[in-house]
């Protein structure tokens, strides 16, 4: 009995295992490089908090955003967890270009109900879209109405 006989017997299995391993490593590297090249939003602070009194009815905070790589015709979309009580807007609502230099935006929250009914803590999100593509990460917004 030779030492080469067991190797010869299991050679097809070894080749299949090696091939599957190489495919998995290649797929892992492809996903890793794709995520490195995917567009990203860079917020000056994330999350941010807007705090104001219910009697004031509105509050705002300034923020800066950058995009890497440079994007064109982006749109900002604001959502809030309780849209019957509070609204969240962002100005400007979009940009012709979002690139490496920081662009100023203003987030504004408005009470949609009477001051006593508006008190509470709410959550919102600002999402950047380029066409139909979402650019991560979204900006988390905490809204505190006193």
N, C-alpha and C positions, 0 to 999 in steps of 0.2 A: 504494500500500500504506500503510495507516494504522498508527499505533502501537497503536491499540486492537484491531486484528485479532488479534495474537498473544495479547493478554490475554483476549480473548473466546474464543479457541480453547482456552486452558489454564485457563479459569476453573473448570470442574468439578473438574479435578485440584487446583487451588489450594484450593478449598473443602473437598474431601475431606481434604487434608493439614492444613488448619487445624482441621477438626473433630477429626481423630485427635489432633492436638497438644493441643487443649483437653481432650479426654477423658483423655489421659495425665496432664496436669497436675492435673486434678481427682482422679483416682485416687491420685496421689502425695500430694496434700494430705489426702485422706480417710484414707489409711493412716497418715500422720504424726500427724494429730489423734487417731486411734484408739489409737496406741501411747502418746501422751501421757496418755490417760485410762485406760489399762490398769492394773490393780492391780499394785503392786510391793512387794516385801519389802525392808526396809532393815536390814542386819545391822551390829552395832557394829564387827565385824572380819570380813573375808572375803578369804582363807581363815583358818581357825584351826588351831592345832596342839595336840594332846593328847600329852604326853610322860610316860612312866612306865616303871618297871623291870618286867621280866617277873616277877620274884619278888613284886612288889606285886600283880600280877594285874589291877589296875584303875587308871584315871586319869580325871580329869574337868577340864572347863574351863567357866567361866561366859561367857555371851554375852547380848547384848540384841538384841531384834528389834522393829521397828516396821513397820506396813503403811500404805500410802497408795494409795488412800483407805481409810477404816476398813472392815474386813471382819468378818463374824460367823461363828462356828462353824468356826474353822480347825483343821486337824489337821496335826501335824508328822510326817513320815515319814523314818526314818533308814535308809540303805542303806550297806553296806560292801563293798569289793571282794573280800575273802576271808572270807566268812561262816563258813567251817569253822574258822578260827583266831581270829577276833576279832568282837566284837559292838559295835554303836554304838547307844546309846539317847539320847533327849532327854526331859527332864522340865521342865515338864509335857508330856504328849503332845499337847496342843491347848489352845485358848483359846476362850472364848465370844466375845471381841472382840479384834481386833488392830488398833490404831489408831496415832495420832500419838505417843502416849506410849510410851517404851520398856518392854518387858516382859522380865523376866529369865528365861532358860532355862539349864539345865545339860546339857552334853553329857558322856556317860560312855562310856568304852571298856572292855571286859572281855576278858581273854584266855580263850579257850575250850579251850586246850591247855596242856600243861606249860610252865613258864617258859622253858626252853631252846628249845623249839619255837615259842614265841610271838614271839621277837625278830625285829624287822624294821620296815619302813615300810609302812603301809597307807593307803588313801584311802577316804573316805566322803563322803556327801552328805546334807544335811538339806533336804527339800523341804516346802514349805507347800502344803496343799490347802484350797480352799474348795469343798466339794461335790466335783465332778469336775474342777474347774479347778485347774491348777497355777499358783502365784503365783511369778514369777521375781524375783530370781535365787535359785537354791538356794545353800545354804551349803556350801562346800568344806571338808572336814575332813581334815587330815593326822594320822595316828596313828603315833607313833614309840615303839616298845617297845625298851628298852635291856637 
